[in-house]
Amino acid sequence: MAGKIQHIIHNCKEATHLSLQKEERALSIKETFQLRLHLMYCDACKQFIKQSAIINKAMLQIKDAILQHPPQKLSQEVKDNIQQQLNDLP
């Protein structure tokens, strides 16, 4: 029984690794087949892939928002003023 669990865990690790690789590059035919076969019976990995896609989409939206509206930087004068106020605290 422990051998079966280790085999499933190994397969899940490989499947999640392949799903992440799929976002970076095209998988080989063998890798695609292995991933699809695993996903036929593993709901946990299917859920991981769905959640990963949601996270990636959100990160791309954040990246786009930052590029469109870069964060504002404080001038040196304002920084010095804040530092002086902090130094004056009791």
N, C-alpha and C positions, 0 to 999 in steps of 0.2 A: 504493500500500500504506500509506504514512504517513497518508494521508487517512482510510482505513478505521480505523486504530488510533486516531486522534484522535477520530473519530466514536464509536467504542466507549467510549473513555475519557470523552468528554462524556456519553454515555448512562449510564454507570455513576455518574458524579458526580450526574447528575440523578436517577437511580433511588435512590441512597443519600439524597439530599436529600429526595426524596418519602417515602421510608420513615421518615425521622426526623420529617418533618412529619405523617405519619399518626399518630404517637404523640401529637402535640399537638392535632390538629384532624382533622375529616373531610375527606378529599380530594374534589375535584370528580370528576365522572364522567370527564372527560378525563384528569385526573391518575391516577385509578385504572386506567384503560385503559392509559395509558403505562407505569405501573409493572408491571402484570400482563404486558404484552407483553414488556417487557424481561426480567422474571424467567423467562419461558418459555425463554430461551436463555442466561441468564447465571448460572452456578453461583456465581461469586464474590459477586454481590450477594445471592443467596439465603443464602449463608453469613454475609454481613455482617448481614443482617436477623435471622438466628437468634442470632448472637452479641450483637447489640444488645439483643434481647429478654431474653437471659440476664443481661446487665449491668443492664438496667433492673429486672428482678425482684430481683436481688441488692441493688441500691440501695434499693428500696422496703422490703426486709426489714431492711436496716441502719437506714433512717429509722425504721421502726416500733420496732425494738429500742431506739434512742436515745430515742424519745419515751416508751417504757414505762419505761426505766431511764436517766434522764439521768445524764451523767457527774458524778462527785463533784468538789466543789471543795474545795481546801485552805483552812482558816481562815487569817486574817492572822497569827495567832500561829505556826502551823506554818510558814508562808512565811518569817516573820522568823527563826525558828529555823534553817531550812535556809540562809537567807542568811548568818546568823551563822557557821554551821559552814563554809560556803564561804569566808567572809572569814578564818577562822582557819586555813585550810590554808596550809602553807608555800609 
